[in-house]
Amino acid sequence: MDELVLHEDPRSGNCYKIRLTAALLGLPLERVEYDIMNGDTRRPEFLRDVNANGRIPVLQIGTGDRRRFLPESNAACWYLAEGSRLVPDSRFDRADMLRWMFFEQYNHEPNVATLRFWLQFVGESRLSEYQRSQIMPKRAGGEAALALMDEHLATRDWFVGSDPTLADIALYAYTHVCEAGGFRLRDYAAVCGWLDRVAALPGYVEM
């Protein structure tokens, strides 16, 4: 595999997904850090050379004239894990894994991750009036996502099949730090057990 470089803010769960995927697979990953609170990803050189969308993470594949850039965390995780034990052999299970990864991006991350960012890094006193009005709806949405996860995990160890997959990595990233956004993990016993199983995987790295 070509040399891999992760353009990231280490506080980001979306960036952490990629680091965790690489670590579980034993893939070396160089890291270039940015401070999104300081506007690093909006600078002209970043927009020109890394991601015109002005967002991280971005997985850089290769160096020099042959380098390519892959934005979007779940796409980068897929690139790293395709053909590995983190992607199921079964066609249905692969699709089901993608289903949970889509769920993470559309139902989980916009609520759980957003509240963590607002409350831990921005600060409630610095939120706009609109953002403050969205705290309760986002808390309700995040609790609904966590409850659905808890119900699913009540009778199984992993989200898809009998082994960990990218679905677990995608959902783990922001779930294990969700209390920074005001969610209570103790309300979700099955989720807590699953978090412990992920953290016990060989090669696991902390955020």
MARVEXVEX-730759 format. One record per residue: y, x negated, z of N, C-alpha, C in turn; residue in three letters. Coordinates in steps of 0.02 Angstrom, whole numbers, plus 50000, padded with zeros to 5 digits. Layout:
# MARVEXVEX-730759
YXZYXZYXZAla...
***
This chain:
# MARVEXVEX-730759
499414995850000500005000050000500624995650000Met501144997749965501774994049962502084993450032Asp502544988750039502904988050102503264994550118Glu503244996450181503535002750203504125001550250Leu504675004950237505265004350279505495011450297Val505585012650361505825019150384506565018750402Leu506965022550368507675023250385507725029050434His507945027650495507875032650548508405032050602Glu508475037550639508795037450705508215038450754Asp508075033650798507475034050840507465039950888Pro508035043350897508055049250940507805055450905Arg507715055050840507525060950800506775062050800Ser506565068250814505865069950811505595069650740Gly506015071250691505785070850621505635063650601Asn506025058950627505885051950614505255049750652Cys505185052250713504605050450754503955052550722Tyr503945058250688503335060450653503065054950608Lys503505051750572503295046650524503045040550560Ile503395038450614503175032750653502495034050684Arg502395040150710501755041850742501195042050691Leu501315044850633500815044950580500605037850561Thr501095033450550500945026550533500565023050588Ala500755024250651500425021050707499695023150713Ala499575029650706498885032150712498445029550656Leu498745027850599498365025250543498375017650539Leu498725014450585498745007150586499155004250529Gly499655007850505500065005550449500695002050474Leu500824995950452501454992650473502054996150443Pro502574996750483503165000550463503784997050489Leu504174994450443504824991450461505314997150474Glu505774996050521506245001350539506964999050531Arg507365003350501508085002250496508425008150532Val508815006650583509085011950626509795013850607Glu509935020250614510595023050602510775027450662Tyr511415028250674511655032650726511965038750693Asp511605044350693511875050250658512485053050694Ile512535051750760513125054150796513755050350776Met513655044450747514215040350726514355041050650Asn513985045650618514095046850547513805041550501Gly513325037650526513055032250485512745034550419Asp512445040450419512105042750358512585046250310Thr513215046550327513715049450283514145044050249Arg513985037750263514375032350234514195031550160Arg514675029350119514565028950046513955024850027Pro513825019250063513265015050044512595018450058Glu512565022450112511945026150126511845031550072Phe512365035250058512305040650008512125037749939Leu512385031849924512245028849859511545025749855Arg511345022349909510745018149905510125021149936Asp510205026049983509615028450020509485035850007Val509965040150022509855047350014510525050750001Asn510605053349942511235056749923511345063049965Ala510815065549998510875071450041511155069650110Asn511215063150124511525061050186511125062450249Gly510465062450242510045064150300509485059050307Arg509245058550368508645054650383508145059350416Ile507505057450416507215051050395507155050450319Pro507105044150298506935042550229506425036950232Val505865037950199505355032750194505465028750130Leu505595022450138505675017950081505005014750065Gln504815015150003504165012449980504305006749933Ile504125000649953504264994849912504954992049926Gly505084986249898505734982849907506004980549840Thr506624978349841506934975749781507014981049727Gly506924979049665507024983549609506494989049605Asp505924988149639505374992949636505384997949692Arg505884997649735505885002049793506025009249773Arg505695013749808505795020949799505925024049867Arg506265029649867506465032849930506195039949932Phe505885041649989505585048249998505885051550060Leu506365056150051506635059850108506155065350129Pro506335068750183505965074450212505355071850251Glu505355073250315504865070250360504145072050343Ser504005078350328503315080350316503055077650250Asn503495076850200503295073750138503125066450149Ala503525063050190503385056050205502725055250243Ala502595059850291501955059650327501375060650279Cys501455065250232500915066450183500795060150141Trp501325056850121501245050750081500825045550119Tyr500985044750182500615039850222499895041750234Leu499765048150242499115050450267498635052850213Ala498875053850152498425056550100497815052050093Glu497225055150095496595051550089496345048650156Gly496705050050210496505047450275496185052950316Ser495975051250377495655056050422496145061350446Arg496795060350437497295065250459497395070850410Leu497065070550352497085075950303496375078450293Val496235084850305495555087350302495245086950232Pro494595086350231494235086350166494205093350136Asp494145098450178494075105250154494725107650121Ser494655110750063495235113250027495615118450069Arg495235122950101495565128050143495925124750202Phe495595119950234495895116750292496525112850273Asp496525109750214497135106350191497705111350183Arg497555117050153498065122250145498285124850213Ala497825125650259497995128050326498425122950363Asp498275116650353498685111350382499405111850356Met499475112850291500145113650261500485119850289Leu500105125050300500385131150329500725129750395Arg500395125850439500685124250503501275119450496Trp501255115150446501825110650435502425114650409Met502305119750369502855124150347503115128150407Phe502665130450448502855134150509503315129750552Phe503135123450559503535118850599504245118450572Glu504315118050507504985117150478505385123650477Gln505055129350471505425135650463505495139750527Tyr505015139150573505015143250634505135139250697Asn504865133250699504875129150759505485124550761His505545120050714506075115050715506785117950716Glu506935123150676507625125750677507835128450745Pro507355130250787507515132850853507425127650908Asn506835124850913506685120050966507085113650958Val507075110750899507425104450888508185105350890Ala508425110850863509145111950862509425112550932Thr509085116350976509325116951045509295110251082Leu508785106251070508755099551100509355095451078Arg509515095551014510075091650988510735094151017Phe510825100651017511455103451043511555101751117Trp511035102951157511115102351229511065095251255Leu510635091151224510535084351249511025079351219Gln511205080151156511605075051122512325077251108Phe512425083551091513105085951079513435087951144Val513085091951184513355094551246513615101551237Gly513405106051282513585113151273514345114151272Glu514715110251310515445111151312515775109251246Ser515425105551204515715103351141515465107451081Arg515055112451095514815116651041515365121351017Leu515315123150953515775128150926515615134950955Ser516075139550946515945146450969515335149350935Glu515265147950871514675150450834514035147350863Tyr514035140850874513435137650901513245140550969Gln513745141551012513595144551078513305151551071Arg513535155251021513265161951010512545161850986Ser512315155950961511645155450934511135152650984Gln511365150751044510905147851093510355152751111Ile510525158851129510025163651150509555165651093Met509805167151032509345168650977508875162750962Pro509135156750965508705151050951508205149951007Lys508405151351069507925150851124507365155951115Arg507545162051095507035167251083506575165151026Ala506855162350972506445160150916505985154450936Gly506245149750976505825144250998505265146451044Gly505425151051088504905153651133504365157451095Glu504565161051043504075164551002503615159450966Ala503905154050941503505148950908503015145650957Ala503265143951016502825140751066502275145551089Leu502435151951095501935156851116501395157551063Ala501585157551000501095157950946500645151850947Leu500945145950956500555139850961500075140151019Met500305142551076499895142851136499295147551126Asp499415153151094498875157851080498365154651033Glu498595151150983498145147950935497725142550969His498035138651013497695133051045497255135151105Leu497285141451123496895143751181496145143051170Ala495935143151107495215142951093495015136951050Thr495465131951044495315126251001495705120151025Arg495475114251007495805108051028496375106050982Asp496315107650918496795105350868496995111350824Trp497545110550788497795116250749497345118050691Phe497025113150660496605114450602495945110750610Val495395114350602494745111150606494605108350675Gly494175103250677493945100550741494235093650756Ser494715091450716495015084850725495765085250715Asp496135080350742496865080350732497045079250659Pro497575082550638497825082050569498585081250571Thr498885080950513499615080650509499945086750540Leu499595092350543499875098250575500025096750648Ala499575093250681499685091550752500265086750760Asp500315081850715500865077050720501535080450709Ile501565084750658502195088150642502425092350700Ala501965095950732502155100450787502245096750853Leu501915091150861501975087350923502685084650933Tyr502985082250879503595078250884504135081650926Ala504305087850909504835091150947504565095351005Tyr503925097251003503655101051059503645096951123Thr503445090551118503355086651180504025084951213His504585086051179505245084851209505645091351212Val505305097051207505665103451202506035105251266Cys505845102451323506195104351385506915101951385Glu507075097051344507775094851337508205100351305Ala507875105051272508225110751243508195116951286Gly507925116351347507905121951393507265125951393Gly506755123651358506115127151357505675124551415Phe505225128751439504795126851496504085126051472Arg503855119851468503175118651444502645121651491Leu502785122051554502285124751601502105132051586Arg502515135351547502365142251528501825142551474Asp501625136751447501165136651390500595131751406Tyr500105134151442499575129751468499175126551411Ala499005130451360498605127651305498995122451266Ala499645123551258500065118551225500085112151266Val500135112751332500145106751375499505102751368Cys498935106151366498305102651357498275099051290Gly498515102251239498535099251172498995093151171Trp499575093551203500035087851206499685081851237Leu499295083051289498925077551321498415074551274Asp498085078751234497585076151186497915071851133Arg498495074051108498845069951058499045063251088Val499315063251148499545057151180498975052351195Ala498365054851196497775050651211497455047851148Ala497715049451089497415047051027497505039551021Leu496995035950996497055028750986497625027150937Pro498035022450957498605020550915499245024250930Gly499215029250975499795033250991500385028951013Tyr500975030650990501595027451013502075032751040Val502455030851090502945035451118503545035951072Glu503935041351082504525042551041505055037151054Met
***
